[in-house]
Amino acid sequence: MPVIKPAAGPTAGPGSFKQPSRKGKKAWRKNVDVTEVEEGLDELNEEIIKGGVVAERPADELFTLDVVGDAAITKKHPKKSSKLLKADEIIAARSAVPAVSLRKRASDKTTDGILPVKRQRTEYVTQKELSRLRKVADGHHESVIEISEDTFDPWTVAAPVKQKSAVIHDMRDDQKKAPKTITQKPLTLAASGKEIPAVAKPSGGYSYNPKFEDYEARYKAEADKAVEAEKKRLAEEEAERLRKEAVARSAAEAEAAEARAELSEWDEDSEWEGVQSGGEELQTSKKRPERKTPVQRNRVKRRKAEEGRLKHEAKERAKKAQAERIKEIAAQIAEQDSSLVLAENGEDSDNSMEGTDDVLRRKQLGKYRLPEKDLELVLPDELQDTLRLLKPEGNLLKDRYRSMMVRGRVEARRRRPFRKQARTTLTEKWSYKDFSI
């Protein structure tokens, strides 16, 4: 039974605070908890006694590899150790139903009493058909076939049957017609007017191992062409130089004439009228009057007459050049006509049926001129003695394309490195302003 004490009287004072002060360093060291450090030191000492610090020992001394297994597990769990895998069970499973026999068995004789419907066999030939075929093979036909002439051409294209459709026919399509030139024969660009073959047979000079006479003839022909082209280029450069000199000379003469005209228009008698005494200044020249004098008018008339005379002489020279040009064109046309007549009569030394693209006519197909043929000529020092050292030249694609242009099948076109893009304009729609309340 607990002892009941009386309540403290009013004379008893409050209990004092038993905890000492913790303000000094001595109190701090005294009340620090070092149990964790001490336990760690004890564990370290135990590890040293047992053989060394675990953290410093190598892994081979701490761990071992078990390759045998624990024999006590099979004793503790005998059911689990004797259980096979599911895959082994599926493989080991065998059906109790015997396999189907491969030998032929007799059909079941028992029926349900309903007779099956007899169907006619169509896999064999009947006796009637067999006898008919034998008669046909012997030459006895039931009906005589009469041979008549062909009444129609099987290769003709039958006219399409017009069918009425519910779609409305557009009358604008009827106005579209094929051009007249679609039925015309294409014109060759050869100056002789002969038909050029699609694949021309090259001469002996084009061979990689040519004869000396053929190679020399072709070499001289190509050299003459190169010399003529170089002469033409030099003549054009000389003509351009002379033209520039003439332009510069005429410009200098025009400037000198203009300077003389300006000098004559002003007062040419701007002389010293005399020295005035007393240090007076010289008299200044009078201003040019607004109205021209008769001398100035006559000078203008003479200049205009000279300009008209020069223009008239230039026109006359152009007319003379055109007349000379007309004569040259007429002579060329006459030569072409004579060559065509000789070709028709078979008097031409070359083959009268085939032409060459060495000389082309002036008026070509399209607005662009035909590209020049590549120079496929091997220099004498580049000729090889064996085909193993041969370097093939030429391009079959370019040759075929140029052949089509020469024969008039296609027009000469200019190569465009970039396709022309359509012009587009970028606009910003103000759809965000279209709102409704």
ChimeraX attribute file (.defattr): number of C-alpha atoms within 10 A of each C-alpha:
attribute: neighborCount
match mode: 1-to-1
recipient: residues
	/A:1	3
	/A:2	4
	/A:3	5
	/A:4	6
	/A:5	6
	/A:6	6
	/A:7	6
	/A:8	8
	/A:9	7
	/A:10	6
	/A:11	6
	/A:12	7
	/A:13	8
	/A:14	6
	/A:15	6
	/A:16	6
	/A:17	6
	/A:18	6
	/A:19	6
	/A:20	7
	/A:21	8
	/A:22	12
	/A:23	8
	/A:24	8
	/A:25	8
	/A:26	9
	/A:27	12
	/A:28	11
	/A:29	10
	/A:30	9
	/A:31	9
	/A:32	8
	/A:33	9
	/A:34	8
	/A:35	9
	/A:36	9
	/A:37	9
	/A:38	11
	/A:39	11
	/A:40	11
	/A:41	12
	/A:42	12
	/A:43	12
	/A:44	15
	/A:45	13
	/A:46	13
	/A:47	14
	/A:48	12
	/A:49	10
	/A:50	10
	/A:51	9
	/A:52	13
	/A:53	14
	/A:54	14
	/A:55	9
	/A:56	7
	/A:57	11
	/A:58	9
	/A:59	10
	/A:60	8
	/A:61	8
	/A:62	9
	/A:63	8
	/A:64	8
	/A:65	6
	/A:66	7
	/A:67	6
	/A:68	6
	/A:69	7
	/A:70	9
	/A:71	8
	/A:72	8
	/A:73	11
	/A:74	12
	/A:75	10
	/A:76	10
	/A:77	10
	/A:78	10
	/A:79	9
	/A:80	10
	/A:81	11
	/A:82	9
	/A:83	9
	/A:84	9
	/A:85	8
	/A:86	9
	/A:87	9
	/A:88	9
	/A:89	11
	/A:90	9
	/A:91	8
	/A:92	8
	/A:93	9
	/A:94	9
	/A:95	6
	/A:96	6
	/A:97	6
	/A:98	7
	/A:99	7
	/A:100	6
	/A:101	7
	/A:102	6
	/A:103	6
	/A:104	6
	/A:105	7
	/A:106	6
	/A:107	6
	/A:108	6
	/A:109	5
	/A:110	6
	/A:111	7
	/A:112	5
	/A:113	6
	/A:114	6
	/A:115	7
	/A:116	6
	/A:117	6
	/A:118	6
	/A:119	6
	/A:120	6
	/A:121	7
	/A:122	7
	/A:123	6
	/A:124	6
	/A:125	9
	/A:126	9
	/A:127	9
	/A:128	8
	/A:129	10
	/A:130	11
	/A:131	11
	/A:132	14
	/A:133	14
	/A:134	11
	/A:135	13
	/A:136	12
	/A:137	10
	/A:138	9
	/A:139	9
	/A:140	12
	/A:141	12
	/A:142	9
	/A:143	6
	/A:144	7
	/A:145	7
	/A:146	5
	/A:147	6
	/A:148	6
	/A:149	5
	/A:150	7
	/A:151	6
	/A:152	7
	/A:153	7
	/A:154	8
	/A:155	6
	/A:156	7
	/A:157	7
	/A:158	7
	/A:159	6
	/A:160	6
	/A:161	6
	/A:162	6
	/A:163	6
	/A:164	6
	/A:165	7
	/A:166	6
	/A:167	6
	/A:168	6
	/A:169	9
	/A:170	7
	/A:171	8
	/A:172	7
	/A:173	8
	/A:174	8
	/A:175	7
	/A:176	8
	/A:177	7
	/A:178	8
	/A:179	8
	/A:180	7
	/A:181	8
	/A:182	8
	/A:183	8
	/A:184	8
	/A:185	9
	/A:186	13
	/A:187	15
	/A:188	23
	/A:189	24
	/A:190	21
	/A:191	18
	/A:192	21
	/A:193	19
	/A:194	21
	/A:195	19
	/A:196	20
	/A:197	16
	/A:198	13
	/A:199	10
	/A:200	12
	/A:201	9
	/A:202	8
	/A:203	11
	/A:204	16
	/A:205	19
	/A:206	15
	/A:207	13
	/A:208	19
	/A:209	15
	/A:210	14
	/A:211	11
	/A:212	10
	/A:213	11
	/A:214	14
	/A:215	22
	/A:216	14
	/A:217	13
	/A:218	16
	/A:219	17
	/A:220	11
	/A:221	12
	/A:222	14
	/A:223	12
	/A:224	12
	/A:225	12
	/A:226	12
	/A:227	12
	/A:228	12
	/A:229	12
	/A:230	12
	/A:231	12
	/A:232	12
	/A:233	12
	/A:234	12
	/A:235	12
	/A:236	12
	/A:237	12
	/A:238	12
	/A:239	12
	/A:240	12
	/A:241	12
	/A:242	12
	/A:243	12
	/A:244	12
	/A:245	12
	/A:246	12
	/A:247	12
	/A:248	12
	/A:249	12
	/A:250	12
	/A:251	12
	/A:252	12
	/A:253	12
	/A:254	12
	/A:255	12
	/A:256	12
	/A:257	13
	/A:258	12
	/A:259	12
	/A:260	11
	/A:261	15
	/A:262	11
	/A:263	11
	/A:264	14
	/A:265	15
	/A:266	13
	/A:267	13
	/A:268	8
	/A:269	9
	/A:270	10
	/A:271	8
	/A:272	9
	/A:273	9
	/A:274	8
	/A:275	11
	/A:276	10
	/A:277	7
	/A:278	6
	/A:279	7
	/A:280	8
	/A:281	9
	/A:282	11
	/A:283	11
	/A:284	8
	/A:285	11
	/A:286	8
	/A:287	8
	/A:288	10
	/A:289	7
	/A:290	6
	/A:291	7
	/A:292	10
	/A:293	10
	/A:294	9
	/A:295	10
	/A:296	15
	/A:297	10
	/A:298	10
	/A:299	14
	/A:300	13
	/A:301	10
	/A:302	12
	/A:303	13
	/A:304	11
	/A:305	12
	/A:306	12
	/A:307	10
	/A:308	12
	/A:309	11
	/A:310	12
	/A:311	12
	/A:312	12
	/A:313	11
	/A:314	11
	/A:315	11
	/A:316	12
	/A:317	12
	/A:318	12
	/A:319	12
	/A:320	11
	/A:321	11
	/A:322	12
	/A:323	12
	/A:324	11
	/A:325	12
	/A:326	12
	/A:327	11
	/A:328	12
	/A:329	12
	/A:330	11
	/A:331	12
	/A:332	12
	/A:333	12
	/A:334	12
	/A:335	13
	/A:336	16
	/A:337	14
	/A:338	13
	/A:339	17
	/A:340	18
	/A:341	13
	/A:342	14
	/A:343	19
	/A:344	13
	/A:345	10
	/A:346	13
	/A:347	12
	/A:348	13
	/A:349	8
	/A:350	10
	/A:351	11
	/A:352	16
	/A:353	12
	/A:354	13
	/A:355	19
	/A:356	18
	/A:357	20
	/A:358	8
	/A:359	11
	/A:360	16
	/A:361	14
	/A:362	10
	/A:363	10
	/A:364	19
	/A:365	19
	/A:366	11
	/A:367	11
	/A:368	11
	/A:369	14
	/A:370	18
	/A:371	11
	/A:372	7
	/A:373	11
	/A:374	10
	/A:375	9
	/A:376	9
	/A:377	16
	/A:378	16
	/A:379	9
	/A:380	10
	/A:381	6
	/A:382	10
	/A:383	14
	/A:384	14
	/A:385	10
	/A:386	9
	/A:387	10
	/A:388	7
	/A:389	9
	/A:390	13
	/A:391	10
	/A:392	8
	/A:393	11
	/A:394	10
	/A:395	9
	/A:396	9
	/A:397	9
	/A:398	12
	/A:399	15
	/A:400	13
	/A:401	13
	/A:402	20
	/A:403	19
	/A:404	19
	/A:405	20
	/A:406	26
	/A:407	20
	/A:408	19
	/A:409	15
	/A:410	15
	/A:411	18
	/A:412	20
	/A:413	13
	/A:414	11
	/A:415	6
	/A:416	7
	/A:417	6
	/A:418	6
	/A:419	6
	/A:420	7
	/A:421	6
	/A:422	6
	/A:423	5
	/A:424	6
	/A:425	5
	/A:426	5
	/A:427	6
	/A:428	5
	/A:429	7
	/A:430	7
	/A:431	7
	/A:432	6
	/A:433	7
	/A:434	6
	/A:435	6
	/A:436	4
	/A:437	2
